[in-house]
Amino acid sequence: MLSLLSSRYSTRLRLRLLSCHYSFSTTSSASSSSLLENDSATPRKYESFSLSAGIFAAKERRTSGVTASSLKDLLLDLSDVVPDITRRFRRFHGLKPEDVLELLLGFESELQGGGKVRALWEVFRWANGQYEGFKHQPQACEIMASLLIKEGMVKEVELLLLEMEKAGETLDNEVIFCDLIQRYVDGFDSRKAVMLFDWMRRKGLVPLTPCYQALIDHLVRVYRTEPAYRVCLDWMEARDESLNVNIDRFGKVVELLCLDQRVQEARGLVRKLVALGCNPSTSMYSKICLGYSEKQDFEDLLSFIGEVKYEPDVFVGNRIVHSLCKRFGSERAYVYMEELQYLGFKPDEATFGILIGWCCHEGDIKRAFLYLSEITSKGIKPDVYSYNAILSGLFRKGLWQHTRCVLDEMKENGTLLGLSTFKIMVTGYCKARRFEEAKKIVKEMFSVGLIEASKVEDPISEAFSLVGFDPLAVRLKRDNGSGLSKAEFFDDLGNGLYLDTDLDAYEQRLNMVLDRSVLPEFNLLISGACNDGELPRALSLLDEMPRWGQKLSRRGFTVLMKSLCVSRSHARVSVSLMGKWPKLATQLDGETLNFFVQEYCKKGFSRQSKLMFHRMAQMHHPIDNATYTSLISCFCKKETLGDVLNVWEAAQKANWLPDLDSCGALWECLVQKELVKEAVKLFERIFTSYPLSQSEACRIFFEKLTALGFSHMAYSFVERLEGEGYVVEEEEEVYNLLIKGLCKDRNNSAAAFSTLDKMLDKKHIPSLGSCLMLIPLLCGANETEKAFTLAERFDSSSSVYSALIEGLCLAGKMRDAENQSSSNGVFLDNNDIYSSMFRGYCKGNNSLRRVEEVLGILVRKNVIISVKSYREYVRKMCSEPKNAMEVDKALLEMRGRGLLPDETTLNFLVYGYHSCGDYLNSLRCLSSMISEGMKPNNRSLRVVISSLCDNGDVNKAIDLWQVTESKGWSFGSSVFQTKIVESLISRGDMPKAEDFLTRVIRNGMMAPNYDNLIKKLSGQGNLNVAVLLLNTMLKNQKIPDSSSYDSVINGFLRCSSNQLDKARDFHTEMLELGLSPSISTWSGLVRKYCEACQVMESERLIKSMVELGETPSQEMFKIVIDRFRVENNTVKASEMMEMMQKCGYGVDFETHWSLISNMSSCKEKKKTAGQGFLSRLLSGNGFTWKR
């Protein structure tokens, strides 16, 4: 099926010059090496390796598509970039190193050289393989490497560097290596980026500051601590600019070191910064303090704080206090806190809250109350978590009688009683079997709006529900006194009560609730909020978490990130958090990463998706089919073509097979990205992999192709499938899709008609939508009988008959249109039909009088004529001379009806006034269009500028052109520019003409064709400007006319100075572009070479002319023969005479006799078998040779 691509995409221009060769298989440098692979090198000791053995040895090198093409073929691909340079090299059999350098310099100066770098690389490689010992100049290698990197051809750069290293050479341009490192970073290839950095440093090359920054940022993002630290140290030692860089970048490396508990190295890094005169931020000191805390190295922590005179903030101090409590208990933590206070730490309510919580956890309620009183004495308001811890501690100790006092104090202090506090109270009272108190708490919860009124009806059940029990599983029963007493406790009335439940499970649940309330576990709280869908509360807890000395766990991170990622309003928060915690991000498992990639792709976060995809690939996590599907769809919309193809290639290697439901979106994305070949491959795979859904796959695929403008390809597919005997089950729907798509493209109407014939042959009826599009086209193609047949199938549809009448009107068959209108009286009130008929009269060969009669009938019927119809009416009037008055009347009538002339109408007016000779009104209408922001069409601008130039107002024409230029309007015609330049030349103002052309080309407002100007300029001897215009056309991928080349060549031949080589260069280029030089051009070149005593070149020209099927003139032969006679080269002269005779020319007697005379004075060394020179000469002119 891939061969079907040739039906649309193998169409080539007559020359390869205009075909763009793109290859995207090597546009990325993604590596499969492990992202977390540890570097073996120690800091500031660079890895020792060569490029071939280290950086570029991971994969087998390829030749990058370089073939054994001839130099001419390779240069042809570059002719539309640097034509002035390739033109001179066309006749060369090889290139010198300085030639390659010139080509590269010229290519580098052209901004539009993008996309042709591969062709330039092929020339570069071809030159290198000309002969053993060929050596490119160093500057050429630098330019080539730079261009390859800009184009993203990383593998080719690697190959170039490898070849240079094998030849014992190396680039000394650190910019190139920095750019290559940036490419590796963009491709998430950490391994190659770090190895190339080490190689640079070993060679003594110092990377640029942006390279250091990009590399460090990347290594921090992918959590590569060792190389990030090493690069950071090298940056400080190698460059003085580190004094001026953003200090936060070093802070990120310090954070990585502390996360890996390499605190001493982080501390040393900070010391180096201080030695360089930098002022480390408090954030860096905070990270080091936290690193010491994680290592449990509290002695060095105090010494560090004292050394740098850093005052820990509450986040750092509370983390330290929390760690100390966890490790050594609250009492020792309090002593350490006092040491921190001495060094400047100022504890807050959370600090004491941590101590209170751990005291309660340890069962030391007395010390907890002491800390609570200390908070009060410092004028600090205790936190609700502190009160909750004390309440839980009291209940755990059985001191429930004192909890009400604590609760009252909370109310007095204005502490907000939340659900957590009430839950502790209910749980504690249930543990103490004080169910009446528990009921009061439930009622109090209702009074503050925490529970609904319906739940207060059975408060004890609600109390059990708050604790987490099933109310049916835990029941409070009264002892009826019969038998053995079951009473466990008594209520206020003395009734014996007992719990009907599993008491062990009951107590276990109560203790768990109270234990968790003593020490708030923020990870559990965050997970619970996420599970409840309360993301704002989860984020609030996340922000509060550091104040309580806790850090996010791996499970808490996963739950939170999943919840944020799914939420459309919080998805960006998840992206920022992913970068904030790189260590946790690298610990995610494959299933979670697949989930994240899919969700990020749905949200359009392509950069984050790409990072996680590369992380999965480098950590060898399995990648789901749905993940590949999401990535390809997302990258088609957001990322470069190289990124799409990288994922596509990885998906193919993994035998990726998307589900049928997602194929439609995939095909749409691929086709919109111009990856039609890949879309076809995917269709083939889907078609063979889902045999039970082939019809559905075909329908979806064809629907996407037709909707995106690839209807002809879809049509070819259907023909191919039917030719192979496959029966499309939903062929009626497929045929309708094809017809609608083909009808949109007017060039494919024949295919649409063919599809219609197939439908009718198979007794299928086209849909209404298909008929509405087919009928006007059928009428226009003189297939009115088919159009009537289709219309008759929808007798009751007014839209079908409207389409039929419109089609007949467009085809100029007004009588048939009138018959249809009169025979279907139900449509007589349809304004659209009347408008269509009126437009048909205007477009047809009817006289203006007939058109006005129809208009009068419509006005009497109160038919509202559309702007489109008035436009055709104005066009009709403008097409006939001497109708200016009628045009003005029509415009007044339009304005009277509230209809303002649109862009098309004004264009008709501009041309119409011009046709009537009313140039002032023509200019007025054009100026009115431009002032209202309407872009005139080519014809309008052409006639106005032409009239201005013809009337001698060239300056006005230039001013008008400058107005259109300032608005950025581009016109696909060169007539305007040509007319202005011709007028300037005719006035003798050549400098102004050259200046005008130069400005137009410089501003990118080039016209597609300059043939007339090239010929005119060449004829007047202005060859430099003529050649500039010719080169401009080539750069715009427009081939000049052969007469343009002829004029330039003849212009060079007329020059007094020797310009013969330039003329021959243009002649050679002309032939390679498939153009045919004129006889005068051939003759001029032959004559000039003979005059320059280069008769052998003249002979080659004549032979080349004959090989191309051209017939040289008799004069050309005579000039060459005469020159050979002068040089006494009778053999060549005789060969020319033979060729002359084969071309049908006779040789005059004087020439014969001259050659015979020459033969008598010299010996012919070489004789042909059987005949001598004279016999051959005479027999060629009708003489019979007899023995």
Buried (B, 14 or more C-beta within 10 A) or exposed (E): BEEBBEBEEEEEEEBBBBBEEEEBEBBBBBBEBEBBBEBEBEBEEBBEBEBBEBBBBBEEBEEBBBEEBEBBBBBBBBBBBBBBBBBBBBBEEEBBBEBBBBBBBBBBEBEEBEEBBBBBBBBBBBBBEEEEEBEBBBEBBBBBBBBBBBBBBBBBBBBBBBBBBEEEBBBEBBBBBBBBBBBBBBBBBBBBBBBBBBBBBEEEBBBBBEBBBBBBBBBBBBBBBBBBBBBBBBBBEBBEEBEEBEBEBBBBBBBBBBBBBBBBBBBBBBEBBEEEEBEBBBBBBBBBBBBBBBBEBBEBBBEBBEEBEBBBBBBBBBBBBBBBBBEBBBBEBBEBBEBBBEBBBEBBBBBBBBBBBBBBBBEBBEBBBBBBEBBEEEEBEBBBBBBBBBBBBBBBEEEBEBBEEBBEBBEEEEBEBEEBBBBBBBBBBBBBBBBEBBBBBBEBBBEEEBBEEEBBEBBBBBBBBBBEBEEEEBBBEEBEEEEEEBBEBEBEEEEBBBBEBEEEEBEEBBBEBBBBBBBBBBBBBBBBBBEEEBBEBBBBBBEBBBBBBBBBBBEBBBBBBBBBBBBEEBBEBBBEBBEEBBBBBBEBEBEBBBBBBBBBBBBEBBEBBBBBBBBBBBBEBEBBBBBBBBBBBBBBEBBBBBBBBBBBBBBBEBEBBBEBEBBBBBBBBBBEBEBBEBBBBBBEBBBEEBEEBBBBBBBBBBBBBBBBEBBBBBBBBBBBBEEEEBEBEBBBBBBBBBBBBBBBBEEBBEBBBBBBEBBBEEEBBBBBEBBBBBBBBBBBBEBBEBBBEBBEEBEEBBBBBBBBBBBBBBBBBBEBBBEBBEEBEEBEEBBBBBBBBBBBBBBBEBEBEEBBEBBEEBEEEEBEBBBBBBBBBBBBBBBEEEBBEBBEEBBEBBEEEEBEBEBBBBBBBBBBBBBBEBBEBBBBBBBBBBEEEBBBBEBBBBBBBBBBBEEEBBEBBBEBBEEBBEEEEEBEBBBBBBBBBBBBBEEEBBEBBBEBBEEBBEEEBBBBBBBBBBBBBBEEEBBEBBBBBBBBBBBBBBBBBBBBBBBBBBBBBBEEEEBBEBBBBBBBBBBBBEBBBBBEBBBBBBBBBBEEEBBBBBBEBBBBBBEEEBEBBBEBBBBBBBBBBEEEBBEBBBBBBBBBBEBEBEBEEEBBEBBBEBBEEEEEEEEEEEEEBBEBBBEBEEEEEEE
